[in-house]
Amino acid sequence: MITDNLTYEDRVEALIELGADRTDAQAVVDAEDSVNQGMQPETHAFSMQMYRKERLDKARQTMANNIVKKGNQL
């Protein structure tokens, strides 16, 4: 991914440059960080990891939808 080895703010800025607004970009980066934490020693580790992935997918989809809406308003 284009955001490998970048700081949090650099990753947010990279998504903003692609057309996302700051709120959507931060949501995606936060969700990516949650997924990338790896498996934690939790009771329901598998379900928690699946939830994190679903959250990331939803954040990315919301960001993409908002970029399209912004483009249609121009």
PDB file of N, CA, C and O in Angstrom:
ATOM      1  N   MET A   1       0.828  -1.174   0.000  1.00  0.00           N
ATOM      2  CA  MET A   1       0.000   0.000   0.000  1.00  0.00           C
ATOM      3  C   MET A   1       0.877   1.244   0.000  1.00  0.00           C
ATOM      4  O   MET A   1       2.024   1.201   0.446  1.00  0.00           O
ATOM      5  N   ILE A   2       0.343   2.343  -0.496  1.00  0.00           N
ATOM      6  CA  ILE A   2       1.126   3.572  -0.594  1.00  0.00           C
ATOM      7  C   ILE A   2       1.478   4.163   0.757  1.00  0.00           C
ATOM      8  O   ILE A   2       2.329   5.048   0.835  1.00  0.00           O
ATOM      9  N   THR A   3       0.854   3.703   1.808  1.00  0.00           N
ATOM     10  CA  THR A   3       1.056   4.285   3.125  1.00  0.00           C
ATOM     11  C   THR A   3       2.073   3.532   3.973  1.00  0.00           C
ATOM     12  O   THR A   3       2.212   3.843   5.156  1.00  0.00           O
ATOM     13  N   ASP A   4       2.783   2.565   3.426  1.00  0.00           N
ATOM     14  CA  ASP A   4       3.764   1.815   4.202  1.00  0.00           C
ATOM     15  C   ASP A   4       4.885   2.733   4.666  1.00  0.00           C
ATOM     16  O   ASP A   4       5.357   3.586   3.914  1.00  0.00           O
ATOM     17  N   ASN A   5       5.305   2.547   5.922  1.00  0.00           N
ATOM     18  CA  ASN A   5       6.434   3.264   6.522  1.00  0.00           C
ATOM     19  C   ASN A   5       6.239   4.769   6.604  1.00  0.00           C
ATOM     20  O   ASN A   5       7.223   5.509   6.604  1.00  0.00           O
ATOM     21  N   LEU A   6       5.012   5.241   6.674  1.00  0.00           N
ATOM     22  CA  LEU A   6       4.730   6.653   6.831  1.00  0.00           C
ATOM     23  C   LEU A   6       4.141   6.904   8.218  1.00  0.00           C
ATOM     24  O   LEU A   6       3.589   5.999   8.844  1.00  0.00           O
ATOM     25  N   THR A   7       4.266   8.140   8.684  1.00  0.00           N
ATOM     26  CA  THR A   7       3.653   8.491   9.960  1.00  0.00           C
ATOM     27  C   THR A   7       2.137   8.539   9.800  1.00  0.00           C
ATOM     28  O   THR A   7       1.620   8.502   8.683  1.00  0.00           O
ATOM     29  N   TYR A   8       1.444   8.620  10.906  1.00  0.00           N
ATOM     30  CA  TYR A   8      -0.012   8.715  10.896  1.00  0.00           C
ATOM     31  C   TYR A   8      -0.443   9.903  10.038  1.00  0.00           C
ATOM     32  O   TYR A   8      -1.287   9.763   9.153  1.00  0.00           O
ATOM     33  N   GLU A   9       0.140  11.071  10.304  1.00  0.00           N
ATOM     34  CA  GLU A   9      -0.266  12.279   9.586  1.00  0.00           C
ATOM     35  C   GLU A   9       0.075  12.187   8.095  1.00  0.00           C
ATOM     36  O   GLU A   9      -0.690  12.666   7.257  1.00  0.00           O
ATOM     37  N   ASP A  10       1.207  11.581   7.760  1.00  0.00           N
ATOM     38  CA  ASP A  10       1.566  11.399   6.341  1.00  0.00           C
ATOM     39  C   ASP A  10       0.542  10.511   5.643  1.00  0.00           C
ATOM     40  O   ASP A  10       0.163  10.766   4.500  1.00  0.00           O
ATOM     41  N   ARG A  11       0.103   9.476   6.334  1.00  0.00           N
ATOM     42  CA  ARG A  11      -0.896   8.573   5.750  1.00  0.00           C
ATOM     43  C   ARG A  11      -2.225   9.286   5.547  1.00  0.00           C
ATOM     44  O   ARG A  11      -2.885   9.093   4.526  1.00  0.00           O
ATOM     45  N   VAL A  12      -2.622  10.110   6.518  1.00  0.00           N
ATOM     46  CA  VAL A  12      -3.855  10.892   6.377  1.00  0.00           C
ATOM     47  C   VAL A  12      -3.722  11.843   5.190  1.00  0.00           C
ATOM     48  O   VAL A  12      -4.633  11.938   4.368  1.00  0.00           O
ATOM     49  N   GLU A  13      -2.601  12.540   5.096  1.00  0.00           N
ATOM     50  CA  GLU A  13      -2.382  13.489   4.007  1.00  0.00           C
ATOM     51  C   GLU A  13      -2.383  12.785   2.643  1.00  0.00           C
ATOM     52  O   GLU A  13      -2.871  13.344   1.661  1.00  0.00           O
ATOM     53  N   ALA A  14      -1.844  11.570   2.581  1.00  0.00           N
ATOM     54  CA  ALA A  14      -1.837  10.824   1.315  1.00  0.00           C
ATOM     55  C   ALA A  14      -3.265  10.549   0.845  1.00  0.00           C
ATOM     56  O   ALA A  14      -3.553  10.638  -0.348  1.00  0.00           O
ATOM     57  N   LEU A  15      -4.150  10.218   1.770  1.00  0.00           N
ATOM     58  CA  LEU A  15      -5.548   9.975   1.404  1.00  0.00           C
ATOM     59  C   LEU A  15      -6.254  11.276   1.037  1.00  0.00           C
ATOM     60  O   LEU A  15      -7.103  11.291   0.146  1.00  0.00           O
ATOM     61  N   ILE A  16      -5.914  12.354   1.711  1.00  0.00           N
ATOM     62  CA  ILE A  16      -6.495  13.657   1.378  1.00  0.00           C
ATOM     63  C   ILE A  16      -6.094  14.059  -0.036  1.00  0.00           C
ATOM     64  O   ILE A  16      -6.903  14.610  -0.782  1.00  0.00           O
ATOM     65  N   GLU A  17      -4.855  13.785  -0.399  1.00  0.00           N
ATOM     66  CA  GLU A  17      -4.382  14.090  -1.756  1.00  0.00           C
ATOM     67  C   GLU A  17      -5.138  13.280  -2.807  1.00  0.00           C
ATOM     68  O   GLU A  17      -5.242  13.701  -3.959  1.00  0.00           O
ATOM     69  N   LEU A  18      -5.662  12.124  -2.414  1.00  0.00           N
ATOM     70  CA  LEU A  18      -6.454  11.308  -3.332  1.00  0.00           C
ATOM     71  C   LEU A  18      -7.899  11.798  -3.429  1.00  0.00           C
ATOM     72  O   LEU A  18      -8.678  11.291  -4.236  1.00  0.00           O
ATOM     73  N   GLY A  19      -8.255  12.798  -2.593  1.00  0.00           N
ATOM     74  CA  GLY A  19      -9.578  13.386  -2.680  1.00  0.00           C
ATOM     75  C   GLY A  19     -10.450  13.224  -1.448  1.00  0.00           C
ATOM     76  O   GLY A  19     -11.571  13.732  -1.418  1.00  0.00           O
ATOM     77  N   ALA A  20      -9.964  12.535  -0.439  1.00  0.00           N
ATOM     78  CA  ALA A  20     -10.755  12.330   0.777  1.00  0.00           C
ATOM     79  C   ALA A  20     -10.746  13.586   1.635  1.00  0.00           C
ATOM     80  O   ALA A  20      -9.813  14.386   1.557  1.00  0.00           O
ATOM     81  N   ASP A  21     -11.775  13.763   2.452  1.00  0.00           N
ATOM     82  CA  ASP A  21     -11.700  14.843   3.430  1.00  0.00           C
ATOM     83  C   ASP A  21     -10.989  14.299   4.666  1.00  0.00           C
ATOM     84  O   ASP A  21     -10.813  13.088   4.804  1.00  0.00           O
ATOM     85  N   ARG A  22     -10.586  15.189   5.557  1.00  0.00           N
ATOM     86  CA  ARG A  22      -9.760  14.800   6.701  1.00  0.00           C
ATOM     87  C   ARG A  22     -10.455  13.767   7.599  1.00  0.00           C
ATOM     88  O   ARG A  22      -9.813  12.821   8.056  1.00  0.00           O
ATOM     89  N   THR A  23     -11.727  13.935   7.849  1.00  0.00           N
ATOM     90  CA  THR A  23     -12.452  13.017   8.732  1.00  0.00           C
ATOM     91  C   THR A  23     -12.461  11.599   8.175  1.00  0.00           C
ATOM     92  O   THR A  23     -12.201  10.640   8.902  1.00  0.00           O
ATOM     93  N   ASP A  24     -12.761  11.467   6.879  1.00  0.00           N
ATOM     94  CA  ASP A  24     -12.767  10.138   6.255  1.00  0.00           C
ATOM     95  C   ASP A  24     -11.362   9.542   6.249  1.00  0.00           C
ATOM     96  O   ASP A  24     -11.185   8.357   6.533  1.00  0.00           O
ATOM     97  N   ALA A  25     -10.369  10.361   5.926  1.00  0.00           N
ATOM     98  CA  ALA A  25      -8.993   9.867   5.879  1.00  0.00           C
ATOM     99  C   ALA A  25      -8.555   9.367   7.252  1.00  0.00           C
ATOM    100  O   ALA A  25      -7.924   8.315   7.356  1.00  0.00           O
ATOM    101  N   GLN A  26      -8.888  10.115   8.307  1.00  0.00           N
ATOM    102  CA  GLN A  26      -8.524   9.681   9.651  1.00  0.00           C
ATOM    103  C   GLN A  26      -9.241   8.397  10.039  1.00  0.00           C
ATOM    104  O   GLN A  26      -8.651   7.538  10.695  1.00  0.00           O
ATOM    105  N   ALA A  27     -10.501   8.249   9.646  1.00  0.00           N
ATOM    106  CA  ALA A  27     -11.243   7.027   9.955  1.00  0.00           C
ATOM    107  C   ALA A  27     -10.603   5.809   9.288  1.00  0.00           C
ATOM    108  O   ALA A  27     -10.503   4.742   9.893  1.00  0.00           O
ATOM    109  N   VAL A  28     -10.170   5.978   8.039  1.00  0.00           N
ATOM    110  CA  VAL A  28      -9.534   4.870   7.326  1.00  0.00           C
ATOM    111  C   VAL A  28      -8.198   4.517   7.968  1.00  0.00           C
ATOM    112  O   VAL A  28      -7.908   3.338   8.175  1.00  0.00           O
ATOM    113  N   VAL A  29      -7.385   5.510   8.285  1.00  0.00           N
ATOM    114  CA  VAL A  29      -6.082   5.247   8.895  1.00  0.00           C
ATOM    115  C   VAL A  29      -6.262   4.601  10.273  1.00  0.00           C
ATOM    116  O   VAL A  29      -5.535   3.670  10.619  1.00  0.00           O
ATOM    117  N   ASP A  30      -7.215   5.084  11.048  1.00  0.00           N
ATOM    118  CA  ASP A  30      -7.480   4.469  12.358  1.00  0.00           C
ATOM    119  C   ASP A  30      -7.912   3.012  12.207  1.00  0.00           C
ATOM    120  O   ASP A  30      -7.471   2.148  12.965  1.00  0.00           O
ATOM    121  N   ALA A  31      -8.772   2.743  11.231  1.00  0.00           N
ATOM    122  CA  ALA A  31      -9.230   1.368  11.000  1.00  0.00           C
ATOM    123  C   ALA A  31      -8.081   0.488  10.518  1.00  0.00           C
ATOM    124  O   ALA A  31      -7.972  -0.668  10.927  1.00  0.00           O
ATOM    125  N   GLU A  32      -7.221   1.027   9.647  1.00  0.00           N
ATOM    126  CA  GLU A  32      -6.050   0.260   9.198  1.00  0.00           C
ATOM    127  C   GLU A  32      -5.156  -0.089  10.379  1.00  0.00           C
ATOM    128  O   GLU A  32      -4.682  -1.219  10.497  1.00  0.00           O
ATOM    129  N   ASP A  33      -4.930   0.885  11.252  1.00  0.00           N
ATOM    130  CA  ASP A  33      -4.085   0.637  12.422  1.00  0.00           C
ATOM    131  C   ASP A  33      -4.690  -0.439  13.320  1.00  0.00           C
ATOM    132  O   ASP A  33      -3.971  -1.269  13.877  1.00  0.00           O
ATOM    133  N   SER A  34      -6.005  -0.417  13.455  1.00  0.00           N
ATOM    134  CA  SER A  34      -6.683  -1.410  14.278  1.00  0.00           C
ATOM    135  C   SER A  34      -6.494  -2.811  13.711  1.00  0.00           C
ATOM    136  O   SER A  34      -6.227  -3.756  14.454  1.00  0.00           O
ATOM    137  N   VAL A  35      -6.632  -2.944  12.403  1.00  0.00           N
ATOM    138  CA  VAL A  35      -6.453  -4.248  11.760  1.00  0.00           C
ATOM    139  C   VAL A  35      -4.995  -4.685  11.834  1.00  0.00           C
ATOM    140  O   VAL A  35      -4.702  -5.861  12.049  1.00  0.00           O
ATOM    141  N   ASN A  36      -4.092  -3.741  11.658  1.00  0.00           N
ATOM    142  CA  ASN A  36      -2.674  -4.074  11.612  1.00  0.00           C
ATOM    143  C   ASN A  36      -2.048  -4.344  12.969  1.00  0.00           C
ATOM    144  O   ASN A  36      -0.873  -4.703  13.048  1.00  0.00           O
ATOM    145  N   GLN A  37      -2.817  -4.177  14.039  1.00  0.00           N
ATOM    146  CA  GLN A  37      -2.296  -4.494  15.365  1.00  0.00           C
ATOM    147  C   GLN A  37      -1.969  -5.976  15.479  1.00  0.00           C
ATOM    148  O   GLN A  37      -1.162  -6.389  16.310  1.00  0.00           O
ATOM    149  N   GLY A  38      -2.600  -6.748  14.644  1.00  0.00           N
ATOM    150  CA  GLY A  38      -2.411  -8.190  14.725  1.00  0.00           C
ATOM    151  C   GLY A  38      -3.324  -8.795  15.767  1.00  0.00           C
ATOM    152  O   GLY A  38      -4.097  -8.097  16.423  1.00  0.00           O
ATOM    153  N   MET A  39      -3.224 -10.057  15.902  1.00  0.00           N
ATOM    154  CA  MET A  39      -4.086 -10.758  16.839  1.00  0.00           C
ATOM    155  C   MET A  39      -3.647 -10.443  18.270  1.00  0.00           C
ATOM    156  O   MET A  39      -2.480 -10.605  18.626  1.00  0.00           O
ATOM    157  N   GLN A  40      -4.572 -10.006  19.052  1.00  0.00           N
ATOM    158  CA  GLN A  40      -4.307  -9.705  20.451  1.00  0.00           C
ATOM    159  C   GLN A  40      -4.793 -10.888  21.302  1.00  0.00           C
ATOM    160  O   GLN A  40      -5.673 -11.639  20.882  1.00  0.00           O
ATOM    161  N   PRO A  41      -4.227 -11.042  22.473  1.00  0.00           N
ATOM    162  CA  PRO A  41      -4.660 -12.145  23.338  1.00  0.00           C
ATOM    163  C   PRO A  41      -6.013 -11.846  23.976  1.00  0.00           C
ATOM    164  O   PRO A  41      -6.099 -11.578  25.174  1.00  0.00           O
ATOM    165  N   GLU A  42      -7.059 -11.893  23.171  1.00  0.00           N
ATOM    166  CA  GLU A  42      -8.399 -11.624  23.674  1.00  0.00           C
ATOM    167  C   GLU A  42      -9.230 -12.901  23.575  1.00  0.00           C
ATOM    168  O   GLU A  42      -8.894 -13.821  22.829  1.00  0.00           O
ATOM    169  N   THR A  43     -10.289 -12.940  24.319  1.00  0.00           N
ATOM    170  CA  THR A  43     -11.135 -14.126  24.370  1.00  0.00           C
ATOM    171  C   THR A  43     -11.733 -14.445  23.008  1.00  0.00           C
ATOM    172  O   THR A  43     -11.755 -15.605  22.595  1.00  0.00           O
ATOM    173  N   HIS A  44     -12.211 -13.439  22.317  1.00  0.00           N
ATOM    174  CA  HIS A  44     -12.848 -13.633  21.023  1.00  0.00           C
ATOM    175  C   HIS A  44     -11.967 -13.042  19.924  1.00  0.00           C
ATOM    176  O   HIS A  44     -12.418 -12.200  19.147  1.00  0.00           O
ATOM    177  N   ALA A  45     -10.722 -13.480  19.864  1.00  0.00           N
ATOM    178  CA  ALA A  45      -9.734 -12.888  18.965  1.00  0.00           C
ATOM    179  C   ALA A  45     -10.180 -12.919  17.508  1.00  0.00           C
ATOM    180  O   ALA A  45     -10.044 -11.916  16.807  1.00  0.00           O
ATOM    181  N   PHE A  46     -10.708 -14.044  17.040  1.00  0.00           N
ATOM    182  CA  PHE A  46     -11.090 -14.145  15.644  1.00  0.00           C
ATOM    183  C   PHE A  46     -12.220 -13.183  15.312  1.00  0.00           C
ATOM    184  O   PHE A  46     -12.152 -12.470  14.311  1.00  0.00           O
ATOM    185  N   SER A  47     -13.256 -13.154  16.141  1.00  0.00           N
ATOM    186  CA  SER A  47     -14.387 -12.274  15.859  1.00  0.00           C
ATOM    187  C   SER A  47     -13.981 -10.812  15.958  1.00  0.00           C
ATOM    188  O   SER A  47     -14.480  -9.977  15.205  1.00  0.00           O
ATOM    189  N   MET A  48     -13.087 -10.498  16.874  1.00  0.00           N
ATOM    190  CA  MET A  48     -12.612  -9.117  16.989  1.00  0.00           C
ATOM    191  C   MET A  48     -11.821  -8.713  15.746  1.00  0.00           C
ATOM    192  O   MET A  48     -11.967  -7.591  15.260  1.00  0.00           O
ATOM    193  N   GLN A  49     -10.994  -9.607  15.234  1.00  0.00           N
ATOM    194  CA  GLN A  49     -10.221  -9.300  14.031  1.00  0.00           C
ATOM    195  C   GLN A  49     -11.153  -9.131  12.830  1.00  0.00           C
ATOM    196  O   GLN A  49     -10.938  -8.249  11.998  1.00  0.00           O
ATOM    197  N   MET A  50     -12.177  -9.962  12.737  1.00  0.00           N
ATOM    198  CA  MET A  50     -13.144  -9.821  11.640  1.00  0.00           C
ATOM    199  C   MET A  50     -13.884  -8.492  11.750  1.00  0.00           C
ATOM    200  O   MET A  50     -14.137  -7.833  10.742  1.00  0.00           O
ATOM    201  N   TYR A  51     -14.229  -8.101  12.973  1.00  0.00           N
ATOM    202  CA  TYR A  51     -14.898  -6.810  13.178  1.00  0.00           C
ATOM    203  C   TYR A  51     -13.991  -5.670  12.733  1.00  0.00           C
ATOM    204  O   TYR A  51     -14.455  -4.720  12.103  1.00  0.00           O
ATOM    205  N   ARG A  52     -12.712  -5.755  13.052  1.00  0.00           N
ATOM    206  CA  ARG A  52     -11.767  -4.710  12.641  1.00  0.00           C
ATOM    207  C   ARG A  52     -11.691  -4.616  11.123  1.00  0.00           C
ATOM    208  O   ARG A  52     -11.655  -3.518  10.567  1.00  0.00           O
ATOM    209  N   LYS A  53     -11.667  -5.764  10.455  1.00  0.00           N
ATOM    210  CA  LYS A  53     -11.608  -5.763   8.994  1.00  0.00           C
ATOM    211  C   LYS A  53     -12.886  -5.181   8.394  1.00  0.00           C
ATOM    212  O   LYS A  53     -12.836  -4.436   7.415  1.00  0.00           O
ATOM    213  N   GLU A  54     -14.026  -5.524   8.985  1.00  0.00           N
ATOM    214  CA  GLU A  54     -15.299  -4.969   8.503  1.00  0.00           C
ATOM    215  C   GLU A  54     -15.327  -3.460   8.699  1.00  0.00           C
ATOM    216  O   GLU A  54     -15.822  -2.728   7.842  1.00  0.00           O
ATOM    217  N   ARG A  55     -14.799  -2.997   9.821  1.00  0.00           N
ATOM    218  CA  ARG A  55     -14.744  -1.565  10.103  1.00  0.00           C
ATOM    219  C   ARG A  55     -13.850  -0.857   9.077  1.00  0.00           C
ATOM    220  O   ARG A  55     -14.182   0.235   8.615  1.00  0.00           O
ATOM    221  N   LEU A  56     -12.739  -1.466   8.729  1.00  0.00           N
ATOM    222  CA  LEU A  56     -11.850  -0.896   7.721  1.00  0.00           C
ATOM    223  C   LEU A  56     -12.544  -0.830   6.369  1.00  0.00           C
ATOM    224  O   LEU A  56     -12.485   0.193   5.686  1.00  0.00           O
ATOM    225  N   ASP A  57     -13.199  -1.917   5.980  1.00  0.00           N
ATOM    226  CA  ASP A  57     -13.919  -1.927   4.701  1.00  0.00           C
ATOM    227  C   ASP A  57     -14.992  -0.840   4.658  1.00  0.00           C
ATOM    228  O   ASP A  57     -15.157  -0.157   3.647  1.00  0.00           O
ATOM    229  N   LYS A  58     -15.716  -0.689   5.761  1.00  0.00           N
ATOM    230  CA  LYS A  58     -16.773   0.322   5.811  1.00  0.00           C
ATOM    231  C   LYS A  58     -16.184   1.725   5.735  1.00  0.00           C
ATOM    232  O   LYS A  58     -16.726   2.585   5.040  1.00  0.00           O
ATOM    233  N   ALA A  59     -15.088   1.965   6.436  1.00  0.00           N
ATOM    234  CA  ALA A  59     -14.446   3.285   6.402  1.00  0.00           C
ATOM    235  C   ALA A  59     -13.953   3.608   5.000  1.00  0.00           C
ATOM    236  O   ALA A  59     -14.118   4.732   4.526  1.00  0.00           O
ATOM    237  N   ARG A  60     -13.349   2.633   4.337  1.00  0.00           N
ATOM    238  CA  ARG A  60     -12.868   2.852   2.962  1.00  0.00           C
ATOM    239  C   ARG A  60     -14.034   3.126   2.014  1.00  0.00           C
ATOM    240  O   ARG A  60     -13.938   3.997   1.150  1.00  0.00           O
ATOM    241  N   GLN A  61     -15.131   2.391   2.171  1.00  0.00           N
ATOM    242  CA  GLN A  61     -16.294   2.573   1.307  1.00  0.00           C
ATOM    243  C   GLN A  61     -16.916   3.948   1.522  1.00  0.00           C
ATOM    244  O   GLN A  61     -17.285   4.623   0.561  1.00  0.00           O
ATOM    245  N   THR A  62     -17.031   4.358   2.768  1.00  0.00           N
ATOM    246  CA  THR A  62     -17.577   5.685   3.077  1.00  0.00           C
ATOM    247  C   THR A  62     -16.703   6.774   2.467  1.00  0.00           C
ATOM    248  O   THR A  62     -17.210   7.730   1.880  1.00  0.00           O
ATOM    249  N   MET A  63     -15.384   6.627   2.610  1.00  0.00           N
ATOM    250  CA  MET A  63     -14.464   7.609   2.037  1.00  0.00           C
ATOM    251  C   MET A  63     -14.630   7.672   0.524  1.00  0.00           C
ATOM    252  O   MET A  63     -14.698   8.763  -0.043  1.00  0.00           O
ATOM    253  N   ALA A  64     -14.695   6.525  -0.134  1.00  0.00           N
ATOM    254  CA  ALA A  64     -14.843   6.494  -1.593  1.00  0.00           C
ATOM    255  C   ALA A  64     -16.164   7.132  -2.016  1.00  0.00           C
ATOM    256  O   ALA A  64     -16.197   7.898  -2.980  1.00  0.00           O
ATOM    257  N   ASN A  65     -17.244   6.828  -1.311  1.00  0.00           N
ATOM    258  CA  ASN A  65     -18.545   7.424  -1.628  1.00  0.00           C
ATOM    259  C   ASN A  65     -18.507   8.937  -1.487  1.00  0.00           C
ATOM    260  O   ASN A  65     -19.061   9.654  -2.321  1.00  0.00           O
ATOM    261  N   ASN A  66     -17.855   9.429  -0.433  1.00  0.00           N
ATOM    262  CA  ASN A  66     -17.770  10.873  -0.219  1.00  0.00           C
ATOM    263  C   ASN A  66     -16.906  11.552  -1.276  1.00  0.00           C
ATOM    264  O   ASN A  66     -17.187  12.687  -1.662  1.00  0.00           O
ATOM    265  N   ILE A  67     -15.868  10.884  -1.746  1.00  0.00           N
ATOM    266  CA  ILE A  67     -15.046  11.437  -2.823  1.00  0.00           C
ATOM    267  C   ILE A  67     -15.871  11.574  -4.085  1.00  0.00           C
ATOM    268  O   ILE A  67     -15.790  12.589  -4.778  1.00  0.00           O
ATOM    269  N   VAL A  68     -16.671  10.549  -4.390  1.00  0.00           N
ATOM    270  CA  VAL A  68     -17.531  10.591  -5.577  1.00  0.00           C
ATOM    271  C   VAL A  68     -18.552  11.711  -5.451  1.00  0.00           C
ATOM    272  O   VAL A  68     -18.780  12.455  -6.405  1.00  0.00           O
ATOM    273  N   LYS A  69     -19.173  11.835  -4.273  1.00  0.00           N
ATOM    274  CA  LYS A  69     -20.151  12.905  -4.076  1.00  0.00           C
ATOM    275  C   LYS A  69     -19.511  14.274  -4.252  1.00  0.00           C
ATOM    276  O   LYS A  69     -20.102  15.169  -4.856  1.00  0.00           O
ATOM    277  N   LYS A  70     -18.302  14.436  -3.722  1.00  0.00           N
ATOM    278  CA  LYS A  70     -17.593  15.705  -3.843  1.00  0.00           C
ATOM    279  C   LYS A  70     -17.299  16.003  -5.307  1.00  0.00           C
ATOM    280  O   LYS A  70     -17.414  17.149  -5.742  1.00  0.00           O
ATOM    281  N   GLY A  71     -16.923  14.986  -6.066  1.00  0.00           N
ATOM    282  CA  GLY A  71     -16.656  15.149  -7.485  1.00  0.00           C
ATOM    283  C   GLY A  71     -17.892  15.517  -8.278  1.00  0.00           C
ATOM    284  O   GLY A  71     -17.813  16.295  -9.228  1.00  0.00           O
ATOM    285  N   ASN A  72     -19.041  14.963  -7.894  1.00  0.00           N
ATOM    286  CA  ASN A  72     -20.287  15.264  -8.578  1.00  0.00           C
ATOM    287  C   ASN A  72     -20.778  16.672  -8.282  1.00  0.00           C
ATOM    288  O   ASN A  72     -21.538  17.233  -9.072  1.00  0.00           O
ATOM    289  N   GLN A  73     -20.366  17.252  -7.172  1.00  0.00           N
ATOM    290  CA  GLN A  73     -20.800  18.597  -6.804  1.00  0.00           C
ATOM    291  C   GLN A  73     -20.000  19.679  -7.509  1.00  0.00           C
ATOM    292  O   GLN A  73     -20.410  20.840  -7.540  1.00  0.00           O
ATOM    293  N   LEU A  74     -18.871  19.308  -8.070  1.00  0.00           N
ATOM    294  CA  LEU A  74     -18.022  20.316  -8.735  1.00  0.00           C
ATOM    295  C   LEU A  74     -18.566  20.740 -10.068  1.00  0.00           C
ATOM    296  O   LEU A  74     -17.966  21.577 -10.742  1.00  0.00           O
TER     297      LEU A  74
END
